[in-house]
Amino acid sequence: MAELLDSIGDGFMAFDLDWRVTYCNRNAEAHYGLRREDAVGKLAWDLPELGADSDMRDFLERAMTGRIEVEAEAQSELRPGMWFHLRAFPLDEGLGVTFRDVTERRERARREREQAARLELALATSGFGDWRWDMATDVTDMSVRAAEIVGLEPGPTMTWVQMLEHVHPDDREPARLAVVRALREDVPYEIEYRITRPTDGALRWIRIRARVQRDDNGQVVGMLGVLMDITEAKVEDAQIRADRARLAESEARFRDMADSAPSPVWVTNARGALEFANRALQELAGLPLSELTGDAWIQLMHPDDRERVAQTRIDARVSGNLNAWEARFLIGGEWRWLRTASRPRFDEAGEFQGYVGLAMDITDARLAEERQRLLINELNHRVKNTLATIQSLARQTLREGVSMVDARERLTERLLALSTAHNVLTRENWESADIANIAREAVRPYDDPPGARIAIDGPPARLAPNVALAISMALHELATNAQKYGSLSVVGGRVSLRWSLNPQHDALRLEWRETGGPPVTAPVSTGFGSRLLSGLTGELGAPAAVDYARSGLVCRLRAPIT
């Protein structure tokens, strides 16, 4: 369980009902600059890292006192600029707390708000004002520019029915029918009509363009649109030319903005052929615009993805909805995954004109997801294997016919030996382990610190995880027996632990030799250690060879190396 808690991305701490720390994982240690062994057992408020944070204390005490789960987001007292999502929840014997770094998410939300503000500014600069109508409340929410055009206060001000009262009587019914048709047929609409502004009573022509908004379940929730004042355009032909000039300027501005965008942007015609590709798309493809327009870009797509993408594009053109798909493209001599999303364009008559869209290189994200799936599968496999090993240790220990006290002690020692091998493998990312590290860690508790009694020697070699665990457990049992009955049970006894590689360097030969101990006799019955040594065939490919020589026990093992 400790390894699982250490492997999660969140920080985790647990306290008992008296506010004593009962556990903290590695992320919590790293964040608070604690050591687990120093923190466990101490009062939370005696730790400077926690006791100095009054807000954190209030947060935790609210959860502990009320025995309820509480959540909050707060800035880190230890790391300025970092934000964390905190969750405290009651446990049977106290309180658990998790915290997760949400700095990036908050920053992303800030950027999205900033982008929305820039969009509103861009709309206002081009003469448009944006608005949104909420069907549930029948309230229209207008931007500052839109409110200025129609003579209202910005924000949620009027219902749609109230807005219609300011529309010219001759235009009121066409305006109403345009909205009804858009909602019924789910089509964008554009309409021009006259309004009487409430602020000054002036009669103004406005042009409105809008589309239906839907929620994640596809239900209509309202409309989103833009409007502009076209009074002058209706009065003078010169103003019409000015409008055209503004439109041309807006298009140029769009091209400039698109070329400045960090993500690929493109525009297609109604047939799906590429008409415009911004600089980012050209740089991503490594081709000039002339070699991307039309249908030439399709040739860069992986052949296995073309039919699927073609059908997606056909369906989107028929429905006029969002066009989104993922496919592989040959970029820089390698296949890269791109995710695209585009929205339909319509002319003044409501005719479909094509799409304007964005693309994103998601190759690294897909690879990361695949790696994550592999890691989860590997973790599940290792946990199952570890539990099976622990189950076997417990069953074999309890079969030895010893008292519960002795059984508990032996089982604890064997689990610690297993844990020691796990620690070595964890440091090596569970890919392989050095035989010298495995050997030293396995016999360390049995060696005499004033003067080493176990001599370890052998060339460098790496073992697969399952082999390393088997060797570690075998050495633990040999050292335990040597301490109880063999050479390590008397003063002056020694152990020689040596290994060598065979000529093909695909396996090592390991020898455990005891000297200077009491005379050795073969055991009458088979204990756990003997069964363990004789059962190593599955992991090592061959059983251990044990020689109960009178001068000292000798055990020889053969193991494959990576």
TIVEXDO-74623 format. One line per field, with one value per residue (C-alpha): x, y, z; residue number from 0. Coordinates in pm, whole numbers. Layout:
<nodes>
c1: [X,...]
c2: [Y,...]
c3: [Z,...]
num: [NUM,...]
</nodes>
This chain:
<nodes>
c1: [0,287,434,98,55,411,343,34,74,-107,48,-112,-97,-295,-354,-507,-784,-520,-365,-59,88,34,156,286,381,682,505,405,763,897,643,683,1053,982,1123,860,1043,1073,709,520,406,440,160,78,88,435,573,678,571,208,173,263,-21,-334,-555,-453,-522,-872,-937,-828,-1006,-1332,-1310,-1197,-1452,-1746,-1630,-1707,-1522,-1411,-1234,-1067,-811,-539,-205,97,254,583,601,481,293,178,-187,-313,-647,-693,-929,-968,-1183,-1252,-1089,-1190,-914,-853,-826,-678,-559,-464,-330,-271,-87,-348,-124,-122,-501,-561,-311,-489,-821,-663,-533,-878,-1034,-769,-832,-1206,-1131,-908,-1180,-1429,-1178,-1119,-1495,-1534,-1245,-1406,-1737,-1921,-2074,-2139,-2439,-2588,-2949,-3028,-3339,-3401,-3422,-3517,-3251,-3013,-2658,-2477,-2116,-2022,-2006,-2335,-2510,-2371,-2511,-2866,-2874,-2886,-2679,-2420,-2473,-2800,-3058,-3366,-3566,-3611,-3974,-3868,-3605,-3871,-4063,-3778,-3779,-3958,-4319,-4266,-3960,-4080,-4244,-3957,-3715,-3923,-3964,-3589,-3521,-3797,-3659,-3303,-3418,-3646,-3408,-3081,-2935,-2739,-2921,-2845,-3101,-3121,-3388,-3454,-3461,-3551,-3274,-3411,-3137,-3193,-3497,-3281,-3385,-3092,-3039,-2859,-2741,-2749,-2574,-2624,-2625,-2793,-2604,-2627,-2504,-2292,-2606,-2708,-2995,-3061,-2977,-2987,-2820,-2485,-2434,-2286,-2447,-2338,-2487,-2539,-2741,-2492,-2453,-2824,-2824,-2527,-2356,-2030,-2082,-2138,-1795,-1661,-1822,-1651,-1326,-1378,-1460,-1141,-951,-1114,-1008,-655,-662,-782,-493,-249,-398,-402,-38,49,-133,95,-143,-219,-525,-691,-999,-1166,-1426,-1762,-1608,-1345,-1046,-798,-815,-596,-330,-155,217,210,43,293,583,436,395,725,554,460,98,93,159,-113,-412,-675,-664,-285,-280,-471,-166,22,-234,-169,-351,-519,-682,-809,-1136,-1236,-1155,-1332,-1653,-1626,-1590,-1888,-2106,-2001,-2078,-2424,-2508,-2321,-2193,-1848,-1599,-1345,-1113,-766,-528,-161,36,382,569,945,990,781,412,264,-87,-289,-622,-839,-1153,-1335,-1665,-1882,-1889,-2201,-2260,-2521,-2785,-2710,-2532,-2252,-1913,-1670,-1487,-1241,-1042,-747,-506,-290,-1,-106,163,339,8,-95,245,213,-132,4,294,50,-159,153,265,-76,-79,274,180,-121,99,362,108,-52,288,388,64,109,463,346,67,319,555,274,147,495,588,274,335,669,503,647,473,278,548,821,600,533,905,1003,729,833,1195,1100,872,1153,1386,1128,1091,1468,1481,1184,1371,1669,1444,1249,1569,1634,1276,1206,1399,1682,1905,2278,2367,2611,2339,2097,2359,2473,2121,2012,2291,2342,2134,2344,2693,2897,2955,3287,3439,3270,3218,3054,3293,3116,3293,3203,3195,2918,2598,2231,1932,1572,1324,1187,1539,1657,1370,1441,1815,1738,1501,1748,2036,1810,1728,2092,2200,1920,2022,2389,2312,2102,2294,2590,2910,2755,2629,2981,3266,3517,3274,3284,3081,3219,2961,3111,2985,3128,2997,2995,3193,2878,2799,2431,2427,2616,2721,2685,2839,2759,3032,3041,3361,3461,3122,3001,3002,2725,2479,2204,1860,1620,1312,1260,1195,1090,1446,1509,1180,1261,1606,1474,1187,1396,1372,1079,1266,1631,1587,1760,1728,1989,2264,2318,2615,2593,2969,3080,3324,3050,2739,2793,2509,2549,2300,2281,2084,2022,2138,1997]
c2: [0,239,187,262,581,684,630,853,1208,1368,1449,1248,1274,1102,1204,1021,1171,1344,1516,1296,1222,856,863,1090,980,1092,1382,1518,1475,1663,1946,2012,1925,1652,1310,1046,896,1241,1340,1020,1020,1395,1643,1815,2157,2092,2065,2415,2335,2278,2464,2801,2781,2905,2871,2508,2442,2592,2385,2058,2125,2188,1843,1670,1837,1793,1448,1569,1590,1941,2074,2403,2563,2768,2922,2739,2901,2725,2782,3129,3129,2767,2673,2346,2167,2037,1760,1648,1348,1151,813,548,655,1014,1227,1193,1486,1497,1793,1838,2108,2300,2592,2497,2454,2793,2951,2787,2928,3270,3249,3146,3449,3668,3517,3583,3945,3978,3831,4085,4361,4231,4224,4575,4697,4555,4723,4416,4363,4013,3889,3571,3474,3220,3021,2907,3261,3443,3702,3858,3924,4193,4299,4662,4727,4549,4742,5067,4992,4913,5172,4942,4877,4600,4259,4070,4344,4246,3943,3864,3975,4311,4348,4293,4592,4818,4668,4870,4743,4659,4450,4288,3978,3896,3927,3691,3439,3441,3332,3071,2923,2915,2730,2491,2403,2451,2681,3005,3319,3674,3950,4329,4537,4875,4949,5250,5301,5350,5597,5865,5747,5729,5494,5272,4984,4684,4361,4049,3722,3432,3057,2811,2703,2349,2188,1872,1660,1830,2024,2379,2624,2955,3155,3325,3607,3940,4262,4585,4920,4948,5270,5464,5173,5181,5557,5614,5413,5561,5397,5066,5104,5186,4870,4673,4838,4746,4393,4375,4520,4268,3986,4121,4150,3792,3681,3879,3737,3387,3413,3530,3239,2966,2690,2589,2771,2706,2789,2552,2609,2433,2137,2090,2214,2424,2795,2940,2804,3024,3039,2788,2525,2582,2552,2237,2071,2206,2311,2645,2751,2665,2298,2280,2447,2244,1873,1847,1831,1501,1334,1400,1198,835,608,413,732,887,696,757,1128,1166,1022,1249,1554,1448,1403,1744,1918,1760,1858,2188,2101,2103,1909,1728,1433,1292,1152,1088,1315,1278,1568,1603,1246,1089,1020,1269,1268,1587,1674,1916,2110,2348,2532,2595,2927,3063,3349,3623,3397,3124,2906,2685,2822,2587,2562,2761,2545,2478,2187,2058,1811,1546,1287,1332,1327,997,846,962,802,478,484,548,247,30,155,85,-267,-325,-193,-426,-720,-639,-587,-925,-1096,-930,-1031,-1388,-1392,-1257,-1514,-1792,-1659,-1649,-1997,-2153,-1977,-2089,-2447,-2468,-2569,-2282,-2066,-1760,-1534,-1708,-1722,-1349,-1276,-1498,-1365,-1008,-1084,-1242,-954,-711,-911,-893,-520,-470,-632,-420,-106,-197,-264,56,258,92,156,-218,-280,-485,-488,-521,-852,-674,-437,-727,-931,-646,-545,-904,-985,-637,-713,-1024,-879,-754,-377,-371,-622,-762,-1138,-1185,-1139,-1041,-1053,-1095,-919,-672,-841,-740,-956,-941,-834,-1183,-1331,-1053,-1121,-1495,-1442,-1192,-1431,-1720,-1516,-1399,-1761,-1867,-1575,-1645,-2013,-1918,-1681,-1938,-2261,-2197,-1999,-1666,-1819,-1828,-1582,-1619,-1774,-1643,-1652,-1621,-1499,-1503,-1533,-1561,-1545,-1843,-1812,-1718,-1436,-1531,-1668,-1638,-1900,-1794,-1975,-1933,-2099,-2100,-2159,-2148,-2250,-2552,-2894,-2925,-3209,-3249,-3150,-3427,-3237,-2988,-2631,-2323,-2235,-2578,-2568,-2218,-2318,-2633,-2441,-2183,-2371,-2158,-1828,-1933,-2224,-2470,-2569,-2476,-2728,-2753,-2939,-3001,-3042,-3097,-2803,-2566,-2543,-2470,-2357,-2304,-2119,-2061,-1760,-1601,-1241,-969]
c3: [0,82,-265,-425,-221,-307,-679,-706,-829,-532,-198,86,464,738,1100,1395,1608,1828,1522,1518,1179,1089,728,454,103,-97,-267,74,198,-105,-79,294,310,565,624,683,978,1141,1086,1175,1536,1584,1635,1310,1470,1617,1263,1149,793,902,1231,1079,824,1006,697,654,1022,998,686,849,1178,992,835,1157,1385,1150,1025,676,348,254,-53,-136,-360,-194,-266,-127,179,103,-273,-378,-704,-676,-621,-481,-469,-113,-5,357,441,759,813,1065,1301,1200,887,540,328,-39,-233,-604,-795,-999,-1092,-1460,-1473,-1311,-1547,-1842,-1720,-1687,-2043,-2164,-1993,-2145,-2487,-2449,-2360,-2664,-2883,-2753,-2818,-3171,-3235,-3101,-3315,-3629,-3547,-3420,-3078,-2948,-2754,-2612,-2555,-2280,-2372,-2012,-1873,-2197,-2106,-2358,-2238,-2440,-2459,-2410,-2786,-2860,-2582,-2718,-3065,-2950,-2669,-2365,-2056,-2107,-1948,-1887,-1941,-2141,-2241,-2609,-2591,-2448,-2720,-2987,-2851,-2971,-3322,-3592,-3622,-3992,-3909,-3587,-3738,-3983,-3692,-3478,-3761,-3830,-3472,-3479,-3804,-3669,-3355,-3543,-3828,-3635,-3899,-3859,-3962,-4062,-4068,-4095,-3927,-3772,-3400,-3187,-2935,-2580,-2488,-2753,-2956,-3272,-3551,-3648,-3887,-3739,-3890,-3673,-3738,-3497,-3456,-3223,-2912,-2777,-2456,-2432,-2467,-2791,-2635,-2757,-2479,-2663,-2939,-2984,-3227,-3329,-3444,-3603,-3688,-4067,-4072,-4277,-4518,-4581,-4646,-4871,-5139,-5023,-4691,-4868,-5022,-4680,-4547,-4821,-4733,-4369,-4472,-4677,-4384,-4153,-4386,-4397,-4021,-4001,-4221,-4008,-3690,-3836,-3943,-3592,-3428,-3287,-3400,-3761,-3902,-4238,-4445,-4692,-4959,-4973,-5158,-4887,-5084,-4889,-4970,-4697,-4462,-4209,-4154,-3865,-4086,-4367,-4123,-3968,-4307,-4434,-4759,-4917,-4946,-5317,-5236,-4970,-5132,-5311,-5232,-5224,-4841,-4850,-5005,-4680,-4483,-4395,-4646,-4364,-4231,-4556,-4591,-4229,-4245,-4580,-4434,-4129,-4355,-4568,-4258,-4126,-4456,-4467,-4108,-4103,-3754,-3603,-3813,-3594,-3656,-3585,-3843,-3918,-4152,-4297,-4139,-4137,-4258,-3979,-3916,-3673,-3523,-3573,-3412,-3611,-3525,-3759,-3780,-4086,-4276,-4443,-4683,-4648,-4799,-4546,-4802,-4673,-4781,-4615,-4284,-4078,-3843,-3616,-3582,-3300,-3299,-3043,-3119,-2786,-2598,-2763,-2686,-2325,-2298,-2438,-2192,-1910,-2009,-2019,-1678,-1524,-1669,-1541,-1197,-1181,-1280,-1017,-741,-817,-819,-491,-322,-445,-304,33,41,-24,246,500,412,423,749,927,809,992,1321,1526,1785,1676,1823,1623,1314,1339,1376,1084,860,943,859,529,434,516,291,13,76,59,-284,-393,-284,-501,-800,-744,-759,-1095,-1223,-1205,-1525,-1370,-1061,-1002,-832,-599,-472,-422,-234,-8,86,151,401,553,870,940,896,1192,1165,1361,1120,813,840,500,207,-115,-451,-815,-1154,-1251,-1371,-1390,-1305,-1420,-1145,-1079,-1064,-832,-590,-590,-523,-245,-68,-102,46,329,423,399,621,871,901,926,1212,1398,1334,1103,1085,1190,1516,1667,1703,1422,1175,819,498,145,-107,-456,-813,-1160,-1518,-1750,-2077,-2274,-2024,-2018,-1663,-1336,-1085,-724,-425,-53,157,540,741,1108,1239,1436,1265,1009,981,724,859,950,827,547,662,472,377,228,39,-88,-213,-378,-539,-726,-1055,-1175,-1144,-1189,-1428,-1193,-824,-567,-493,-114,35,411,445,806,780,669,451,81,-148,-523,-740,-1113,-1242,-1586,-1640,-1860]
num: [0,1,2,3,4,5,6,7,8,9,10,11,12,13,14,15,16,17,18,19,20,21,22,23,24,25,26,27,28,29,30,31,32,33,34,35,36,37,38,39,40,41,42,43,44,45,46,47,48,49,50,51,52,53,54,55,56,57,58,59,60,61,62,63,64,65,66,67,68,69,70,71,72,73,74,75,76,77,78,79,80,81,82,83,84,85,86,87,88,89,90,91,92,93,94,95,96,97,98,99,100,101,102,103,104,105,106,107,108,109,110,111,112,113,114,115,116,117,118,119,120,121,122,123,124,125,126,127,128,129,130,131,132,133,134,135,136,137,138,139,140,141,142,143,144,145,146,147,148,149,150,151,152,153,154,155,156,157,158,159,160,161,162,163,164,165,166,167,168,169,170,171,172,173,174,175,176,177,178,179,180,181,182,183,184,185,186,187,188,189,190,191,192,193,194,195,196,197,198,199,200,201,202,203,204,205,206,207,208,209,210,211,212,213,214,215,216,217,218,219,220,221,222,223,224,225,226,227,228,229,230,231,232,233,234,235,236,237,238,239,240,241,242,243,244,245,246,247,248,249,250,251,252,253,254,255,256,257,258,259,260,261,262,263,264,265,266,267,268,269,270,271,272,273,274,275,276,277,278,279,280,281,282,283,284,285,286,287,288,289,290,291,292,293,294,295,296,297,298,299,300,301,302,303,304,305,306,307,308,309,310,311,312,313,314,315,316,317,318,319,320,321,322,323,324,325,326,327,328,329,330,331,332,333,334,335,336,337,338,339,340,341,342,343,344,345,346,347,348,349,350,351,352,353,354,355,356,357,358,359,360,361,362,363,364,365,366,367,368,369,370,371,372,373,374,375,376,377,378,379,380,381,382,383,384,385,386,387,388,389,390,391,392,393,394,395,396,397,398,399,400,401,402,403,404,405,406,407,408,409,410,411,412,413,414,415,416,417,418,419,420,421,422,423,424,425,426,427,428,429,430,431,432,433,434,435,436,437,438,439,440,441,442,443,444,445,446,447,448,449,450,451,452,453,454,455,456,457,458,459,460,461,462,463,464,465,466,467,468,469,470,471,472,473,474,475,476,477,478,479,480,481,482,483,484,485,486,487,488,489,490,491,492,493,494,495,496,497,498,499,500,501,502,503,504,505,506,507,508,509,510,511,512,513,514,515,516,517,518,519,520,521,522,523,524,525,526,527,528,529,530,531,532,533,534,535,536,537,538,539,540,541,542,543,544,545,546,547,548,549,550,551,552,553,554,555,556,557,558,559,560,561]
</nodes>
